[in-house]
């Protein structure tokens, strides 16, 4: 929406005139003035004197109250500065804790980095890094043996995830009086969090969805600030000669105090023998905000104190009574001549009252400015910041309309992005076209104040309504953007110096808030990009590991298949030769035996030499044992044939494509190949295998790959049972015998389930999380690759569209379920 602007002749740069008067929103009522007639002065002199005396004391108390309020405001201003300083310290320590060398929790990596930071950050005298048990290193002493900080409150809060500023403490490694700025160290980067309700800290309390993965603290990083540095910051708080500042922590212990006796032997003021000092300490510890007139160390002083918003400390300021009350001199002089100049005293009292009202107005202006500043800076959302600003300014100055706009240099337009207006006034959200107003364009480009009192050309009608007077102040940002805060009254108005100063202060605070909002947006964008990149890298790494596992296992199984086929062929040839000749050897042997029997029958008494040879070789035993020997050779040849057949069936190189096969045959072939590990061995008992086969149809699958799955799972079960074997104590019950239980069944219309269970030690929760991850193994180096179950999962789930899951508890063994479709064309039914 475009609308006209006032002609350039009515615009002028701001040149505030001293005659311009600040017009507050509310005007306090004045005390009534009584004028005495000259005819009744004598009769009413006592009444006037009493009135003057009462007015004097009332005015005196009001002025003192105002001075006390000023002192309290000064204390709160210093408290706010200290709060922001402490917030910046926590923010800097938190940034250090996000460094990778700190998060590694390796002191030899963290120490050079911290020492370099220590040289750049003058507020700290050393850094401390502690693990979760409270053992710690410092940049002063390195690893501190025999000492621990787990009992320190700052450590306990930080390890619980909360950044904090400690009370006064004495270093256990250096003996220095110091304050700890402690933050948690997390295993992943995060942004500052849990930093109380201080406005600045709330801006630092950025909650990232990626850092909220709930990373538990792995340690604590603390920056140690010497008390002298804090005392230096607090000592700047003064009001006149003889005043001094001090601070107490949450236990009433003085952090800084002018009397060195209280510092050298720190103890809580709550237990101080001086009841006045103890009472003040109690109020400060309870976070009260007030001013009291008390007697401390033989001198009457006003003590103003206020709590810090970020820590549990309180800051106090002691002002000598005569110092604070010296502004009453003029009033006392006037009171001294009340007896002779009652009328003059009355006039002077009125003048003092007027002066008080102006002072109170100034204090109210400052308080309102503090309030609007706090509300502006309480949010980091740009829209909220701008809307809060225009609302507060409109209410504070009783304006008809307040707008915030951006000046677009390239297009030479003003874009109004938010406003506050009276209900009956139309909205001005939209654009001002200023291309034809050369003087205005130059003023906007140079970021100067634009002011129109509406006194030269009153009642100029615009297309959107009537604007009597306005003032536009630039909002100076760090970027090239140009913002303007525009205040409008529908009637002519003389913009006073105080109003312009207030608006300048508001625009300064607004600029700071906008800069911080932009910085937050940039930081969040960078964090989002970093998290996305980290996620992509993580996914890529997983895919690479998965591909690597597939390549390794495929190559291994291909080589194994070729090797098995070659070995089976080489074994099969001589075995066939042996097996084929055994028939003739048996026949020939039987014939020779019959021949010997005939010789023995017809020649029962051979010559002595033949008889001696027969006895020496035990001919009768040979005739009896030779058939048994040939039968044993026959059995061995049969077993070699079965083993060769199992090897060929296991590798199934000729069946690389998907075919219908007998699952039970694959399981039996695998068990046959593993038979040498199932038999009893030295120091190892036999592993019994219990098979409960169901009535399974032939199943469409990659036979060699499914045999590989059976081999991986059964081998893992045997490994678990062999490890468990060493833990058995005699005598052994049947329940303790190492056992592998295999069962099969048809489940559903198109699914079979194979369950393989062992009674080993089972798996812990930490192992179960990574059981199917590539290269994860619990076996010693050189004894396992970590690919068995990862490859098995890929074969069952990805190649066959099935499911593979497990159940395991420590001490109760492990059971795996393999579920695959019977027919691959219907695998979605599984």
Protein Blocks (a to p, Z undefined) as FASTA:
>chain_A
ZZddddfklgccddddfklccddfbdcdddddddddfklmmmmmmmmmmmmmmmmmmmmm
mmmmmmmmmmmmmmmmmmmmmmmmmmmmmmmmmmmmmpmklmnopaklmmmmmmmmmmmm
mkbgbdcdddfkopacdfklopaehiafklpmklmmmmnopacdddddddfklopacddd
dddddfbdcddeheajbfklmmmmccdfklmnopacfbdcdddddfklmmmmmmmpcgde
hiacddddfkopafbdfblmlmmmgcdfklpfblmlmmmmmmmmnopacdddddeehiac
dddddddfkbmcdcdddddfklmmmmmmmmmmmmmmmmmmmmlmmmmmmmmmmmmmmmmm
mmmmmmmmmmmmmmmmmpcbfklmmmmmmmmmmmmnopabdcdddddfklopacdfbdcd
dfklccfedcddfklmmklmmmmmnopacddehlmmghiacfkbccfbdcddddddfblb
dcddddddfbdcdddfklmmmmmmmmmmmmmmmmmmmmmmmmmmmmmmmmmmmmmmmmmm
mmmmmmmmmmmmmmmmmmmmmmmmmmmmmmmmmmmmmmmmmmmmmmmmmmmmmmmmmmmm
mmmbccfklmmmmmmnommlmmmmmmmmmmmmmmmmmmmmmmmmmmmmmnommlmbccdd
dfklmmmmmmmmmmmmmpccehiacddddddddddddddddfklmmmmmmmmmmmmmmmm
mmmmmmpccdddfklpccdddddddedjkbccdddddfbebpafklmmmmmgghiafbde
hiaghlmmmmmmmmmmmmnopacdddddehiapaddddddfblklmmmZZ
